[in-house]
Amino acid sequence: MGVGVSVSNYIAECEKILTAAGLKTHLHAYGTNIEGEWDEVMNAIKVCHEKVHADGAPRITTTIKLGTRIDKEQSMQDKVESVRRKL
């Protein structure tokens, strides 16, 4: 917020941070899905905030939707494929 209409440069910087952290991501039109261990994901989000502030954004709003599962292993891709098989 407070940096104009386009935020794609900031998003690109965060994508670099997430990739460097070894996290799987899926960038889409209204956000980024991130897959990884809890502490690694949260730390990477923190680093993203620090970088975006350092790059001049005085205010950041991040909306996080979390999902955990303990009954089986399931990746982002597994979830998408499950829906596609039903189409």
Summary of the structure (lengths in Angstrom):
residues: 87
radius of gyration: 14.8
end to end distance: 38.9
largest distance: 45.2
contacts: 173
relative contact order: 0.16
helix: 47%
strand: 11%
